[in-house]
Amino acid sequence: MVELSTWRALHVLGAVLLVGNVTVTGFWAGFLYAQRAALPFRPVARAILWTDLLFTTGGAALLTFSGIQLILARALPFWGTPWLVKGVASLGLATLLWLVVLIPDQFRLERMAADDSAGLRRVFLRWSVVGWVSTAILFHGLWVMVRK
């Protein structure tokens, strides 16, 4: 049987991978987008896509699975635990934005023609705004869970 402290450690690791990756990706993407005249953005978009799929998906899966194990181990009443509902809702909303807007835009960025500056700007701007909103939602969820 896995100890509670192990589930907690895995939960924190999942949160670090998820929130850390989306935050760092946003900064690097903005910096590299500004350098697009000297550095083609397509390989940058490809790297963002792969690191996002690996670390965001991996972190979110670890966070979710360990969170479920913690709820079960502590026999917490989900609907009767406001901080838990708010934290899970934050993760769910951020995940929805990631699946509906961010991942499709990442694929668009990765496939965009190098000479399509207007299209790149439009998609990158939407990806950035929605991405930072999603990141803020994740930070809110993190705050709710830690503050409990």
Protein Blocks (a to p, Z undefined) as FASTA:
>chain_A
ZZfklmmmmmmmmmmmmmmmmmmmmmmmmmmmmmmmmmcfklmmmmmmmmmmmmmmmmmm
mmmmmmmmmmmmnopafklmmklmmmmmmmmmmmmmmmmmmmmmmmmmmmpcfklmmlmm
mmmmmmmmmmmmmmmmmmmmmmmmmmZZ
